[in-house]
Amino acid sequence: MNRRTFVKNTAMAAGAIHILPSGTFAKDNQKVKLAFIGVGLRGQNHLDNALRRSDVDVVAICDVDDFMLQHAIDLIKKSGKPMPKVFKGDPYAWKKLLELKEIEGVIIATPWEWHAPMAIGSLEAGKYVGTEVMLGITLEDHWNVVKACEKNNGNLMMLENVCYRRDVMAVMNMVRQNMFGELLHLQAGYQHDLRGVKFNAGNNSGGTGAEFGDKAFSEAKWRTNHSVHRNGDLYPTHGIGPVAQMLDINHGNRFVSLSSFSTKSRGLHNYIVEKGGPNHPNAKVEFKLGDIVTTHIKCVNGETILLQHDTNNPRPYSLGFRVQGTKGLWMDVNKSLYIEGTTKTDDAWELAQPYLDKYDHPLWKKYGKDTEGAGHGGMDFFVMHAFVESIKRKVATPMDVYDAAAWSAITPLSEMSVETGNQTVDFPDFTSGQWMYRKNNFALNDEF
């Protein structure tokens, strides 16, 4: 998104805010006090959803980017809610924010490399933590966050919104009702043309271009550098999160091993030449990230998972879901399914939508109207709702630190596999054996 589009959309969102009544979410008037570390584009999405709720008070915000900070302040002003304390000017100003005793929950929406230290700091301060993906950069980061959560008896939820996508939840409902039989193989990925996100004209001037780093805007300031220096599945959680829920990962099942393969790197260089010309300084940059990274995961119960990361070339958006069991399968690319003995014609695809409507998840039936305007087709409502309700009820979040670690650790593990010639690497058990006894309670009721 360029600056011009961002400013327009932010203004529209701010003008359209309507406060959802507290009675929609709870029987009392309890208000959860939230703080936001990082109020760039994604942080403002979360901020917007928090401001819509009458059971949330935003008490503090923090960012190092004055441009983004001002837009967050404008959003709060237009909501009619009290202005929170503002922390800025120092990359470590978030530590001062965490000293506020009244804060109950912290939303982290900063560049990936800051997530682990900010999550650990928030857990040590006794706060509920809602973090954007990823959980960390290295495998050590992931272990450190898990240990901090355990040491402080804390709660951390990765705000993985695709777990709440309406069709995905309907399919999960079908899986739990054994419509597909015993699961065998699942596929997913992040297949999304991100060239316009990784590069722009810079100086907040709007439009697209060939710049990244300090001269760029928003995510292009930091995200593109990961493509320069790293080669692996850099963004697995949109795909693996829903798949892991269907397979009860960390709840009677777990990832055992993975191997990853990477193609040559061409797309980002070609984009720079197209937008900036062959003599543009960035045309000399050598990108380490392969254009398409494929990861194969083995589960302890015998299922396999195929993930793909494909963000550097022109293509339509797709997460490439495929859920296949002993009775049939669903694929989101062709929006179809086949279930032996159930679909109308043998050996022929049938449109999935009638089945998705029939097996619509109770959460969507209950809160469908409340999701309007929440972002990403309503999915963003559910991650904020689950996080807030967990704090209000003082219970564990429906997706916990072990889920976050398992999903996010695919990135450093895939890097290890690619670096060692596609060798299979063992997957750590972040639960220390507790996966055998833990029950999967995700979305099993109609509350959150």
C-alpha positions as CSV (number, residue, x, y, z in Angstrom):
1,M,0.0,0.0,0.0
2,N,1.4,3.4,-0.9
3,R,1.2,6.5,1.2
4,R,-1.7,8.0,-0.8
5,T,-3.8,4.9,-0.5
6,F,-2.9,4.5,3.1
7,V,-3.9,8.0,4.1
8,K,-7.2,7.7,2.2
9,N,-8.0,4.3,3.8
10,T,-7.0,5.4,7.2
11,A,-9.3,8.4,7.0
12,M,-12.2,6.3,5.8
13,A,-11.7,3.8,8.6
14,A,-11.5,6.5,11.2
15,G,-14.6,8.1,9.9
16,A,-16.5,4.8,9.9
17,I,-15.7,3.6,13.4
18,H,-18.8,2.5,15.3
19,I,-18.5,1.3,18.9
20,L,-19.8,-2.2,19.4
21,P,-21.9,-2.5,22.5
22,S,-20.3,-4.2,25.5
23,G,-23.4,-6.4,25.8
24,T,-22.3,-8.1,22.6
25,F,-19.3,-9.5,24.4
26,A,-19.9,-9.7,28.1
27,K,-22.6,-9.4,30.7
28,D,-20.7,-6.8,32.7
29,N,-19.0,-3.5,32.0
30,Q,-15.5,-4.7,32.5
31,K,-13.0,-2.8,30.3
32,V,-9.7,-4.4,29.3
33,K,-6.7,-2.0,29.3
34,L,-4.6,-2.5,26.2
35,A,-1.3,-1.0,25.0
36,F,0.1,-1.1,21.4
37,I,3.8,-1.4,20.6
38,G,4.0,-0.6,16.9
39,V,1.2,1.4,15.2
40,G,2.2,1.2,11.6
41,L,-0.2,-0.1,9.0
42,R,-0.8,-3.5,10.7
43,G,-0.8,-2.0,14.2
44,Q,-3.4,0.5,13.2
45,N,-5.6,-2.3,11.9
46,H,-5.5,-3.8,15.4
47,L,-5.9,-0.4,17.0
48,D,-9.0,0.3,14.9
49,N,-10.6,-3.0,16.0
50,A,-9.8,-2.2,19.7
51,L,-11.3,1.3,19.4
52,R,-14.5,-0.3,18.0
53,R,-15.1,-2.2,21.3
54,S,-16.8,-0.6,24.3
55,D,-15.0,-3.1,26.5
56,V,-11.5,-1.9,25.7
57,D,-9.6,1.1,26.9
58,V,-6.4,1.9,24.9
59,V,-4.1,3.3,27.6
60,A,-0.7,3.5,25.7
61,I,0.8,3.5,22.2
62,C,4.4,3.4,21.1
63,D,6.2,3.8,17.8
64,V,9.5,5.3,16.5
65,D,7.9,6.6,13.3
66,D,6.3,9.9,13.9
67,F,4.3,9.7,10.6
68,M,2.6,6.4,11.6
69,L,2.2,7.6,15.2
70,Q,0.3,10.7,14.1
71,H,-2.1,8.6,12.0
72,A,-2.7,6.4,15.0
73,I,-3.4,9.5,17.2
74,D,-5.8,10.8,14.5
75,L,-7.6,7.5,14.6
76,I,-8.0,7.6,18.3
77,K,-9.3,11.2,18.2
78,K,-11.9,10.4,15.6
79,S,-13.1,7.4,17.7
80,G,-14.0,9.8,20.5
81,K,-12.1,7.8,23.1
82,P,-9.6,9.2,25.6
83,M,-6.1,9.8,24.3
84,P,-3.6,7.2,25.6
85,K,-0.1,7.9,26.8
86,V,2.3,8.1,23.9
87,F,5.8,6.7,23.9
88,K,8.2,7.6,21.1
89,G,11.6,8.9,20.1
90,D,13.6,5.9,21.4
91,P,13.8,2.4,19.9
92,Y,13.5,1.2,23.5
93,A,10.7,3.5,24.6
94,W,8.5,0.3,24.7
95,K,10.3,-0.6,27.9
96,K,9.0,2.5,29.6
97,L,5.5,1.7,28.3
98,L,5.7,-1.7,30.0
99,E,6.2,0.0,33.4
100,L,2.6,1.1,33.4
101,K,0.9,-1.1,36.0
102,E,-2.6,-0.6,34.5
103,I,-1.8,-2.3,31.3
104,E,-3.4,-5.8,31.1
105,G,-2.6,-6.7,27.5
106,V,0.0,-5.7,24.9
107,I,-0.4,-5.9,21.1
108,I,3.0,-6.1,19.3
109,A,3.0,-5.1,15.6
110,T,6.6,-4.2,14.9
111,P,9.3,-5.5,12.5
112,W,9.9,-9.3,13.0
113,E,13.3,-8.9,14.7
114,W,11.7,-7.0,17.6
115,H,8.9,-9.5,18.4
116,A,10.9,-11.9,20.7
117,P,12.5,-9.2,23.0
118,M,9.2,-7.3,23.2
119,A,7.2,-10.4,23.9
120,I,9.7,-11.5,26.6
121,G,9.6,-8.0,28.1
122,S,5.8,-8.0,28.2
123,L,5.6,-11.4,29.8
124,E,8.1,-10.4,32.4
125,A,6.0,-7.3,33.1
126,G,3.0,-9.6,33.7
127,K,1.0,-8.7,30.6
128,Y,-1.0,-10.8,28.2
129,V,0.8,-10.7,24.9
130,G,-0.8,-10.6,21.5
131,T,1.9,-10.6,18.8
132,E,1.8,-10.4,15.1
133,V,3.7,-13.1,13.2
134,M,6.5,-14.0,13.4
135,L,7.5,-15.1,17.0
136,G,11.2,-14.6,16.4
137,I,14.1,-14.9,14.0
138,T,16.3,-17.7,15.3
139,L,15.3,-21.0,16.9
140,E,16.8,-19.7,20.1
141,D,14.4,-16.7,20.0
142,H,11.5,-19.2,19.9
143,W,12.8,-21.2,22.9
144,N,13.5,-18.0,24.8
145,V,9.9,-16.8,24.4
146,V,8.5,-20.2,25.4
147,K,10.7,-20.3,28.5
148,A,9.7,-16.7,29.5
149,C,6.0,-17.6,29.1
150,E,6.5,-20.7,31.3
151,K,8.6,-18.9,33.9
152,N,6.2,-16.0,34.3
153,N,3.0,-18.2,34.0
154,G,2.1,-15.9,31.2
155,N,-0.2,-16.0,28.1
156,L,0.9,-15.3,24.6
157,M,-1.2,-15.5,21.5
158,M,0.0,-15.1,18.0
159,L,-2.6,-13.0,16.2
160,E,-2.9,-15.5,13.3
161,N,-6.1,-14.3,11.7
162,V,-6.4,-17.0,9.0
163,C,-7.3,-19.5,11.7
164,Y,-10.6,-17.6,11.8
165,R,-11.2,-17.4,8.0
166,R,-14.7,-18.3,7.4
167,D,-14.2,-21.1,4.8
168,V,-11.3,-22.5,6.8
169,M,-13.4,-22.7,10.0
170,A,-16.2,-24.3,8.1
171,V,-13.8,-26.9,6.8
172,M,-12.3,-27.4,10.3
173,N,-15.9,-28.0,11.4
174,M,-16.3,-30.7,8.7
175,V,-12.9,-32.2,9.7
176,R,-14.1,-32.5,13.3
177,Q,-17.3,-34.2,12.1
178,N,-15.2,-36.7,10.1
179,M,-16.6,-35.6,6.8
180,F,-13.2,-36.2,5.1
181,G,-12.4,-39.3,7.1
182,E,-9.0,-39.7,8.7
183,L,-6.7,-36.9,7.6
184,L,-3.7,-37.9,5.4
185,H,-2.2,-34.9,3.7
186,L,-2.7,-31.1,3.9
187,Q,-1.3,-28.3,1.8
188,A,-1.1,-24.5,2.4
189,G,1.2,-21.6,1.8
190,Y,1.7,-17.9,1.4
191,Q,1.3,-17.3,-2.3
192,H,1.0,-13.6,-2.7
193,D,2.7,-11.0,-5.0
194,L,4.5,-8.8,-2.4
195,R,6.7,-6.9,-4.8
196,G,4.7,-3.7,-4.2
197,V,5.1,-4.2,-0.5
198,K,8.8,-4.9,-0.6
199,F,9.6,-1.9,-2.8
200,N,8.2,1.6,-3.2
201,A,9.2,5.1,-4.2
202,G,10.3,6.1,-0.7
203,N,10.1,9.4,1.2
204,N,6.4,8.7,1.9
205,S,5.7,10.1,-1.6
206,G,3.3,7.3,-2.7
207,G,3.4,5.2,-5.8
208,T,5.6,2.1,-6.4
209,G,9.2,2.1,-7.2
210,A,12.5,0.2,-6.6
211,E,13.5,1.5,-3.1
212,F,13.7,-0.4,0.1
213,G,15.4,0.2,3.5
214,D,15.7,3.7,4.9
215,K,14.5,5.4,1.7
216,A,11.2,3.4,1.6
217,F,7.8,3.5,3.3
218,S,6.2,1.1,5.8
219,E,7.2,-2.6,5.5
220,A,9.6,-1.9,2.7
221,K,11.8,-0.2,5.3
222,W,12.6,-3.5,7.0
223,R,10.8,-6.5,5.5
224,T,12.8,-6.6,2.2
225,N,16.1,-6.9,4.0
226,H,15.0,-10.4,5.1
227,S,14.8,-11.3,1.4
228,V,18.3,-10.1,0.9
229,H,19.9,-12.1,3.7
230,R,17.7,-15.1,4.3
231,N,16.5,-18.2,2.3
232,G,13.6,-20.2,3.6
233,D,9.9,-20.0,4.2
234,L,9.8,-16.5,5.7
235,Y,6.1,-16.4,6.4
236,P,4.6,-19.8,7.1
237,T,1.9,-19.1,9.7
238,H,-1.0,-18.1,7.5
239,G,-1.0,-21.5,6.0
240,I,0.3,-23.7,8.8
241,G,-1.9,-22.2,11.6
242,P,-5.3,-23.5,10.2
243,V,-3.6,-26.8,9.1
244,A,-2.2,-27.3,12.6
245,Q,-5.6,-26.8,14.2
246,M,-7.1,-29.4,11.9
247,L,-4.3,-31.8,12.8
248,D,-4.4,-31.1,16.5
249,I,-0.7,-30.1,16.5
250,N,0.6,-29.8,20.1
251,H,-2.6,-31.5,21.2
252,G,-2.1,-35.2,20.6
253,N,0.0,-34.7,17.5
254,R,3.1,-32.8,16.6
255,F,5.5,-31.9,13.8
256,V,8.4,-34.3,13.7
257,S,10.7,-33.1,10.9
258,L,10.9,-31.0,7.8
259,S,12.9,-30.5,4.6
260,S,12.8,-27.4,2.4
261,F,13.8,-26.7,-1.2
262,S,14.3,-23.2,-2.7
263,T,14.3,-22.1,-6.4
264,K,16.7,-19.6,-7.9
265,S,16.1,-15.9,-7.1
266,R,14.9,-13.8,-10.0
267,G,11.7,-12.0,-9.2
268,L,12.9,-9.1,-7.0
269,H,15.8,-8.3,-9.2
270,N,13.5,-8.2,-12.3
271,Y,11.1,-5.9,-10.5
272,I,13.8,-3.4,-9.6
273,V,15.0,-3.3,-13.2
274,E,11.3,-2.9,-14.4
275,K,10.6,0.0,-11.9
276,G,14.0,1.7,-11.6
277,G,15.9,0.6,-14.7
278,P,19.0,-1.6,-15.0
279,N,21.3,1.1,-13.6
280,H,19.3,1.6,-10.4
281,P,21.6,1.0,-7.4
282,N,19.4,-1.7,-6.1
283,A,19.8,-3.7,-9.3
284,K,23.2,-4.7,-7.9
285,V,21.6,-6.3,-4.8
286,E,21.8,-10.0,-4.6
287,F,18.7,-11.5,-3.0
288,K,19.3,-14.7,-1.1
289,L,15.6,-15.7,-0.9
290,G,14.5,-18.1,-3.6
291,D,11.4,-17.1,-5.5
292,I,9.5,-20.3,-4.4
293,V,10.4,-22.2,-1.2
294,T,8.7,-25.6,-0.7
295,T,8.7,-27.2,2.7
296,H,7.6,-30.8,3.5
297,I,6.6,-31.6,7.1
298,K,6.1,-35.0,8.7
299,C,3.8,-35.4,11.7
300,V,4.1,-38.0,14.5
301,N,0.7,-39.4,13.7
302,G,1.7,-40.1,10.1
303,E,0.2,-37.1,8.2
304,T,2.3,-35.0,5.8
305,I,2.1,-31.2,5.1
306,L,3.3,-29.3,2.0
307,L,3.9,-25.6,2.4
308,Q,4.9,-23.1,-0.2
309,H,6.2,-19.5,0.1
310,D,5.8,-17.6,-3.2
311,T,5.9,-13.8,-2.9
312,N,8.4,-12.5,-5.5
313,N,6.7,-12.9,-8.9
314,P,3.4,-11.9,-10.4
315,R,0.5,-14.1,-9.3
316,P,-3.0,-13.9,-7.8
317,Y,-3.3,-14.3,-4.0
318,S,-3.9,-17.8,-2.7
319,L,-3.0,-19.7,0.4
320,G,-3.4,-22.9,-1.5
321,F,-5.3,-25.0,1.1
322,R,-5.8,-28.6,0.4
323,V,-7.3,-30.9,3.1
324,Q,-7.3,-34.6,2.2
325,G,-8.5,-37.6,4.1
326,T,-9.6,-41.2,3.5
327,K,-13.0,-40.1,2.3
328,G,-12.2,-37.1,0.2
329,L,-10.7,-33.6,0.0
330,W,-11.3,-29.9,-0.2
331,M,-9.2,-27.4,-2.2
332,D,-9.6,-23.7,-2.0
333,V,-7.9,-22.8,-5.3
334,N,-10.8,-24.3,-7.3
335,K,-13.3,-23.7,-4.5
336,S,-14.4,-27.3,-4.7
337,L,-14.5,-30.6,-2.8
338,Y,-15.1,-34.2,-3.4
339,I,-16.4,-36.6,-0.7
340,E,-17.0,-40.2,-1.6
341,G,-20.6,-41.2,-1.2
342,T,-21.7,-37.6,-0.4
343,T,-21.0,-35.4,-3.4
344,K,-23.5,-35.8,-6.2
345,T,-21.2,-37.2,-9.0
346,D,-18.6,-39.9,-8.6
347,D,-15.0,-38.8,-9.5
348,A,-16.1,-35.2,-10.1
349,W,-15.5,-32.0,-8.2
350,E,-18.5,-30.2,-6.6
351,L,-18.6,-26.6,-5.6
352,A,-17.7,-26.3,-2.0
353,Q,-19.8,-23.3,-1.1
354,P,-23.1,-25.2,-0.3
355,Y,-21.1,-27.3,2.2
356,L,-19.3,-24.3,3.6
357,D,-22.7,-22.7,4.3
358,K,-24.1,-25.9,5.8
359,Y,-21.1,-26.3,8.1
360,D,-20.5,-22.6,8.9
361,H,-18.8,-22.4,12.2
362,P,-20.8,-21.3,15.2
363,L,-18.5,-18.4,15.8
364,W,-19.3,-17.0,12.4
365,K,-23.0,-17.6,12.9
366,K,-22.9,-15.7,16.2
367,Y,-20.5,-12.8,15.4
368,G,-20.8,-12.5,11.6
369,K,-22.5,-9.0,11.7
370,D,-19.9,-7.8,14.2
371,T,-17.0,-8.6,11.8
372,E,-18.1,-5.9,9.3
373,G,-15.3,-3.5,8.7
374,A,-12.9,-5.4,10.9
375,G,-10.4,-6.1,8.2
376,H,-9.3,-9.1,6.1
377,G,-12.9,-10.2,5.5
378,G,-13.7,-10.1,9.2
379,M,-10.9,-12.3,10.4
380,D,-9.3,-9.5,12.3
381,F,-12.4,-9.2,14.5
382,F,-11.9,-12.7,15.9
383,V,-8.2,-12.4,16.9
384,M,-8.9,-9.2,18.8
385,H,-12.1,-10.7,20.3
386,A,-10.3,-13.8,21.4
387,F,-7.5,-11.9,22.9
388,V,-9.7,-9.4,24.8
389,E,-12.1,-12.1,26.1
390,S,-9.2,-14.2,27.4
391,I,-8.0,-11.2,29.4
392,K,-11.5,-10.4,30.7
393,R,-12.0,-14.0,31.8
394,K,-8.4,-14.5,33.0
395,V,-8.1,-17.7,31.0
396,A,-5.5,-19.0,28.5
397,T,-5.7,-17.6,25.0
398,P,-7.2,-20.1,22.4
399,M,-3.9,-20.1,20.5
400,D,-1.0,-20.2,22.9
401,V,2.8,-19.8,23.0
402,Y,3.4,-23.4,22.0
403,D,1.3,-22.9,18.9
404,A,3.1,-19.7,18.1
405,A,6.5,-21.3,18.5
406,A,5.7,-24.4,16.4
407,W,4.2,-22.5,13.6
408,S,6.9,-19.8,13.5
409,A,9.9,-22.1,14.0
410,I,9.3,-23.4,10.5
411,T,11.2,-20.4,9.2
412,P,14.6,-20.9,10.9
413,L,14.2,-24.7,10.4
414,S,13.5,-24.3,6.7
415,E,16.6,-22.0,6.5
416,M,18.7,-24.7,8.1
417,S,17.4,-27.3,5.6
418,V,18.0,-25.2,2.6
419,E,21.5,-24.2,3.8
420,T,22.5,-27.8,4.4
421,G,21.4,-29.0,0.9
422,N,17.8,-29.7,1.6
423,Q,18.5,-32.1,4.5
424,T,15.7,-33.2,6.8
425,V,15.9,-31.5,10.1
426,D,14.2,-32.6,13.4
427,F,11.5,-30.4,14.7
428,P,11.8,-29.4,18.4
429,D,9.1,-30.2,20.8
430,F,8.4,-26.9,22.5
431,T,5.8,-28.6,24.8
432,S,8.5,-30.9,26.3
433,G,6.3,-33.9,25.9
434,Q,3.0,-32.3,27.0
435,W,1.6,-32.5,23.5
436,M,0.6,-36.1,24.3
437,Y,-1.8,-34.9,27.0
438,R,-3.0,-31.4,26.0
439,K,-6.5,-31.1,24.5
440,N,-7.3,-28.9,21.5
441,N,-10.0,-26.4,22.6
442,F,-9.6,-24.0,19.7
443,A,-13.1,-22.7,18.6
444,L,-14.9,-25.5,20.3
445,N,-17.6,-23.2,21.7
446,D,-19.4,-20.2,20.4
447,E,-17.7,-17.6,22.6
448,F,-14.2,-17.2,21.3
